[in-house]
Amino acid sequence: MTKTKLTRRQFVGTTALATGALTFTPGSIMNFFYGSETYPESAAFTPLRVKFVQTGVIHEKAYEGSCRTGQLKDLTMEAETNALQQALADLTSQVDNYKFQKGIQPLKTEEVFLWVEAGNPEIILKNEELEKLSKDDPETDVYVVTGGLPQYTCLRIAERYKKPVILANVPGWGLDAPAGLRVLGYEGFFAQDMDQLARNLAVFRARKGIRHTKFLNLTNFGVVPKGVISSIGDIDFLKEQYGMDYQTVNYNEFFPEMDRLLKDKEIKAKAEKLTDELMQGASKTNMTRDDVVYSFYFYLTVLHFLDKYACNSFGVECFELCSSLNPWNRRFTPCMTHSLLKNAGFPSACEKDLSALMAMAVMMYISHKPAYMGNPDLDLQSDILTLHHSDSPTKMNGFDQPDDYYEIKSFTESGFGATLRYDYNRKKGQPVTLSRFDPSGKKILITKGEITGGTGLDGYGCSQKVSIKIPDCRKMQRKMQDFGHHLAMVFEDWTEEIRDLGDLMGFEVVLV
């Protein structure tokens, strides 16, 4: 996993200056730089590099036959060569002008042609034609092929380079390619137009992102928390099956480091600066500046350990953490940290719920939007599902979008534990997707719905609420008994993309 000096890179639409002088917003956490620390990039921004290949058949002579018709002047070797070159230019223009999701990086388009000699029934794809792709192959994640007789070119590319191949921009007969590739053990896919292709590429990028995810597991109590016994219990299975790595850090390592940071004058000054900017952006708050600062000390300690162990996702227990008295003695709760990390593309799970965290990763990496998570209440008569927690991001419209209206409220009645409260009542009619993995990590439950309102800007604890009209609360309740309670939520409908990702990664998708 690569690390990047944040004083020299652009992240979430804000440029970090070489001087380290930065403007903080709730979603630009990785623009915050202290000391010589660096941070891993969010796996949500893992690039997917795509090689587009224009293929076609060039015949030695002009003639018509069982699969070839047209005016002879258009069937000469010269005419077909010119047509293929024009097709390459058209493809290049189309790719250059198409607005792919951020992180999709097209490489230079390439022409690969098949050759037919007059009287020879063999259709030849010469090795030197395939060799054209070798220069960019080390950087290539996915090949996209289009043109004449492309399924055979797809097969040869898959055989030679052992990378996924998508046959695109052809009619339905193009479904021939994935079936022929898959039976041989290669990854083959079909997309009938650029819009479908773009969605497919977003799914491939999400898979790559999960493979580049490393979870910071802050715990003294093992994998499964006492309050979420439906959390995925085998963290090594996630690594073996999906490629998500992890690093466990116990309280005896974490909290002495937090205490050290509390005594560091430079860290103290920067925590205060972040507090001032966060409070200035809030519409309302019931917290003192000093108590918000304490929540930033926890946040900065998490960032320190993300750096130390090259992690880019996070979780910590809630009940066990509370019982340890660390939050009470240091006047913090993890809520604000979860919100800020998710604003910047880092899955971060309340109560260290790995089933919710994996669902977050899937949806955040596909959608490029942060996820809210919460406990569900289901109204079986009205089909309204209500989520409540206090970990809402403020950039629900997208990592690169401005912060929506937010308030800062204390989690505790004692006045500590900063939470960012998001007004979901302003989002009535917003389509959403909800999901959760089952305790085995082999299945994901998904449903879609529409926000009907929100409450909980005031109140303590997990009082933030969003209500969602879903297709069938009774069916959802039955299915959730196999999956557990917390649900992750992102804006817009991503059910089809999650289905595709399930096919790609090998997890079962259960749709309500």
N, C-alpha and C positions, 0 to 999 in steps of 0.2 A: 504494500500500500504506500503510495507516494505521499510525501509531505511537502507543503509549499509555504514559503515565507509570506505571511499575509501582508507585509508592508510592500509587496511587489506584485500583487495580483488583484484582479477584480473578482468580487464575489457578490452574488445576489444583486447585481446592478449598481454596486457602490465601489468606487475605486479606493483602495487603501494606499495612502500616500507614503513615499519612502521616508518621510520624516516621522511617521507614526501618528501624525495629527489626524484624528478620525472623527467623523460625525456618527454617533451611535443612534440606531433605531432598533426597535425590538426585534426585527428580523435579521439584522446584519451582525450577528454575534461574532462571526469569524473575522470581521474587520477589526475586532478589538485585539490589540497587540500589547503584551507586556513582557519586559525583559527580553530574553532571547527565545521565548517559546515559539513553536510552530504548531500547526494543527493539521490533522488529516483532512482531506476534502470529504465533503458529504458524498456518500455513494449515490445519492439522487442525481449528482452531476457527473457520474461516470460516463465518459464519452463512448459512443458506439461508432466505430469507423466502418463505412460502407463502401464497397467497391461495386460500381455500376458497370455492367458489361453489355455492350451492344453486339449481338451476334447475327449471323445470316449466312446464306449459302451462295457461293459464287460458282457458276458453271463454266466449263471451258468453252462450250458452244451454245448457240441459241437453238432451242427446239421446244416443242410442246409435248405433253404426255399425261400420264395418269395423275400426276400431282403438280403439273406445271402448265399454266395457261397464260396467254397474253400476246401482245404484238411482238414479233421477233426482234424488232429494234430495241425493245425494252428488256430482252432476255439475253443480250450479249454479255460477255465477260466484262467489257468496259462499262456497260450500263449498270450491271449489278454491282460492280465495284464502286461506281459513283453513288449509287443509291444507298449502299451501306455506309459510305462516308457521310452522306447527308443525314442518314438516320442517327449516326453517332453525334453529329453536330446538334441535331434536334434533341436528343436525349440529354446531352450536356447542358443545353439551354434550359430544358425542363427541370433538371435537377438543380441547377444554379438558382432558378427563380422560384422553386417550391419552398414554402415555409415549413420546414420540418421542426419537430419539437427540439428545444434546446438540448444539446448533447449529442444529437445525430450529426455526424461529421462525414459528409460524402468525400471520398477520395477522387482522384482524377479518373474520369470515365475512360474505358478502354474498348477497343474493337477486337473481336475474336471471330474469324470467319471459318466456315467449313468449305471444303473444296470437292467438286465433282468433275471427274474427267469423262469426256464423251465415250460412251460405250462401257464404262466401268460401273457396275452396280454399287460399288462401295462408296459411301459418303465419308470423307476423311476430315478429321480435325487434327491437324498436324501438331506435333509436340512444340514446335517453335511458336505456334499461335498461343498455346497454353502458357508458354514460358513468358509471354508478355505480362502476365499477372504476378510473376514471382517477385518483382521488385517491391510491390506494395503489400504482398501477402503477409509479411510479419506484422504489419499494422492493421490488417483487415480482420474485422470481426464477422462480417456477413457479406456474401456476394449476392447481387441482384442482377438477374439476367433477363434480357428482352430481345425480341427480334425473330428471325426466321429459323425454324427447326431448333428452338432454344432448349427443348428438353434434353437433347443429346449433349449440348454444351453444358447444361446443368450437371449432368451425370459425370462428364469428364472433369469438370472443376471440382466436384465433390470428391471424386476418386483421387485427384492430384493433391488438393490442398486441405482436405479434411475439415472444411468449414461449412456452416449452414449456408444453403443456397435457396434464394427465393426467386421463382419465376414470376415476373410482373408485367403488367400492361399488355396482356393478351387475353383473348376470350376464354370461355370456360374449358376449352379443350386443354388449357394449360394445367389443369388438375392432373394430367398424365404425369407430370414431372415429380411432384412430391410422392405419389404412390410408388413410382419406379425407384426413387432414391431411398425411401424408407424401408422397403423390403430388403435392401442391401445394407441397412444399418446407418445410412447417412441422414442428416437433417435436411429435409426438403419441404418447401412451402410454396403457396400460391397466393398472389394478390392480383385482382383483376384491374385495379386502377391505382393511381398515385395516392389517393386518400386512404385506401385500404392498406397499401404498402406502408404509409407513414405510421398507421396504427400498429402494424406488425413490427416495425422497427422500434417503436416505443416499448413494446413488450420485450423484445430482445435486449434493449438497453436496461430495462428493469431487471431481467435475469442477471445481466452482467453486474448491475449495481448490488444485488443481493450477494453475489459471489465476492464483492469487494466490501462487504459489511463486516465490521468487527464490533462485538457487543461488549461494553464495559459493564460487568456484572458486579455491582457493589452489594456485598452480602456478608453476613456472618452465619447464615442459616441454611446453606445448601441451595438447590436449584428451585424447588417449588415452595412459594411462600405459604404461610399458614392461612392467609386470607384469600388466596386464589389457588385452590387445589386443582383447578382445571387448567392451570398454566402448563405449557409443554414441559414435561419432566426430564426429557433426555436432550440436553443441550448438545451433546456430541453427535446425536442424530442430525441436528440442523446443520452441523459442519460437514458431516459425511454426505448427506443427501442434497443440500442446497448450497454448500460452500460458505455459509456464514460462520465466521470465526468468533472467538470470545476470549476475554481475559477477566479472571475473577480477582477482585480486590476486597480485602476484608476491612472492617472498621478500624482495626489496630494500625493499619497502614494509612487509611484515608483521613481520619480525624486528627491525628497529630500533624499531618501536612496542612489541614485546614487551619489548625491553631498557629502553625508557623506563618501562614499567609496573613493571618489576622494581625500579626506583629510586624509585618513588612510595610514600611512607610509608603513605598511606591505602590504596592498593591492596594493599600488602604486608600490612597489618593485616587487611584483609577476606579476602585469600586464606588467611591463617592461620586466621581464624575459620571459613571454609568447610571448611578441612581438618579442624579439630577436630570439627566437627559431622558431617562425613562419616565420620571415623574412629570417632566415638562410636557411630554407627549400624551399623558393621560388626561381624559376629560374630568375624572373625579378620582379621589383617593380618600381612604380613612386611615392611612398609615403615616407614621412619622418618618422622616428621612432616615434616621438612625436604624429603624427596624427594616426598611427596604435594603439598606446597606448590608445587613446581616444575611439576607437572602442572596445578595450578590457574592458574598464570601463563599457560600456553598457552591454557587454557579461557577465561580472562578476556580475553585478546587476541582470540580468536575472537569473543566477545560484542561486543567493541569494534567489530570490522569488520562484524559483522551489523548493528549500529546505524548505522555510518557509511554503509553502502551499502544499507540497508533490505532485507537478505536474511533468509531464514528457512529455509535448508537449507545444508548444508556438505559439503565434501569436500576431501581433500588426498592427494597421492600417498604411498606408503609407501616403496618402494624408492628413489626419487629423493630423497625427504626425508631418508632415512637416510644416503644417500651425501653429501648436502650438509653433514653433520656438525652441523646445527642441533640435532637431538635430543641428540646426544652432548655438545655444548658447553653446552646449557641444561637438561639432565637431565629430559627429558620424552619421552613418546610421545603420539600423538593418541587413544589408546584410550579413556581415561576421558571425554574431551570428546565422543566419539561417543556413549557410553552416556548421558551426562547430557542431551545435546541431544535424543536420541530419547525419553528419559523424558518430556520436555516437549512432544513433538509435532513436533520438527524433524528431518526426514530428514537423516541424516548418514552418509556412505559411507566405509568403509575403502578405501584404495588409490584413492580418487577414481573409483570404479566407477559411472559414470552409469547403466549398465544395471541395477545393483542399487538405485541411488538412486531411479530412476523406479518400480521395483517397490515399494520402501519407501513412497514417497509414495502410490501407489495403495492399498496395503493399510492403511497407517496412517490415511489419511483416511477410508477406508470403515469400519474397525473401531474407531477411537479407541483403538488399542493401539499401543505401540511395536514396532519390528521388530528382530530379531537378524539378522545376516548372517554368512555364513561360506563357507569352501571345502567342497565336497561330496566325500565318499568314499562309493562305492556298493558294497554287498555284493549281487552279482547272484544269489546263491543264496537269501538270506534276505529280499530286498527291504527291507533296512535302509539308509537314507541317513543319513550322519552329517555334521553341519556342525561345523566348528571355526574359531574366531577368538577374540578376547578383547575384544569390543565389546558384550557383552550389556547391555541395559537391565535395571533392577531392578523395573520396573513393568509386566511383561509382561501382567498381568491388565487393565491399562487406565491411561490417563493420570491418572485421578482416583482410582485405587486405591492402597492403602498399598504401600510397598516390600516386596518379598519378602526373604527371607534373602539377604545378600550378604557377600562377603569382598573385601578389598582386597589384591591381589597385584601385585608388580612384573612388568612385562613383561620386563625385562632381569635377567640374573644380577648385574649391577653394582648393582642395588637401586633403579633409577629407572624411571619410566614406569608410573604408576598404572593398574591395570585393575580393573573391578568384576566379580567372578566370581559367577555366578548358578548355583544348584544345580538343574539340570534333572532330576537324579535324583529330586527331590521332586515332579516333574510327570508321572510315568508315567501313561499313559492320556489325557493332554491332547490334544485335537484341534488340529491346526495347518494352516496354508496356507503353501505355499512358492511363490515366483515369481521371475522374472527377465525383463527385456526383452532382445531380440536386439540385435546391434550396429547395426542400422538404426534402432532405436527404433520400428518399425512393428508388432512382435509381442510378446506376453507369453506366457511358458510358465508354467503353473500346475499344481500337484498338491496333494493334501491327504493327510494322514497322521495318525499318532498317536505321541506320544513314548513311547519304550520305556526311556529312561534318559539319564544324563548323567555326564560325568566332567570332569576338568581344573580342579578348584578349585585344585590345586597345579600347579606347573610353570611354565615361562617361555614367552615367545612366544605364538603363537596356539594355546594348549593347551586352551581351553574347548571342550567338546564336548557336543552333543546328538544323540541317535540317534532316528530316526523311521522307523516302518513305513509304507511308501508302497505304492500298488497294484502298481507294476511298475518295478523298478530298471533292467531291460534297456531298456525303452522310454524311460525317463527319460534314460539314458545316450545313447541314439541321438539323442533330441531335443536334449539339451544341447549336442551338437556343432554345432548351428545357433545356439545361444544364448550359450554361454560357461559360466564356472564358478561364480562367487559366486551364492548364492541368498539371498533375504530371506525371513524367517519371522515370522508372527504367530500368536497363539493363536486357535483356533476356525476353522471352515470358512467361507470367504468366496468360494468358487469361483463361485457363481451371481451374486453382486454384481459380481465382476470381469468376468464375461461381459457383464453389463448395461452396465458402464462402458465396456467395449470397443466395444459397439454405439453408445454415446453419443458417445465420443470418436474413434472411427474407427481403433482398433488391433485387430489380429487376436488372438484368444485361442486358444492351443494347450493343450489339457487332457490330462494323462496320468493 
